[in-house]
């Protein structure tokens, strides 16, 4: 069962790293091989030794949430579609970010409001703090870092663009075949159908 966490601020979308790991998996490497390649060959190009294993483990956790078809799209699909799949994998393993995506991002889009302000992020966290003792314990600095990580993930995935002091919702066109591969729970929010 997923719990709320703020780890996204340390490990955002990681698109290039996820694409590289997906390519290795599609080409027959298993998780142990990929962790070993990360530690021995530094395939994700990190500085700290400990981070080599942590990063590989986090990426592999995200990739496990993907079907073989989506893994192949991430490894070999167009950049825009692969980024959408990377975001989908992240949403699968980060409950709080998924709830933000569903309750703020896609709800705004469906309401015809195409902007997300900093206050929207903070209001979302405040609502979650009222129902979660985990979120209630987080300090303002942690919430600001998490807000910035959410923005960065949306921007990197191509689901938003920065417009002065707010995000403009700019969902990419995701191929129907790929949308059909997303689980029903995530399909409406991801594909904005």
Buried (B, 14 or more C-beta within 10 A) or exposed (E): EEEBBBBBBEBBBBBEBBBBBBBBBBEEBEBEEBBBBBBEEEBBEBEEEEBBBBBBEBBBEBBEBBEEEBBBBBBEBEEBBBBBBBBBBBBBBBBBBBBBBBBBBBEBBEEEEBBBEBEBBBEBBEBBBEEBEEBEEBEEEBBBBBBBBBBBBBBBBBBBEEEEEBBEBBBBEBBEEBBEBBEEEBBBBBBBE
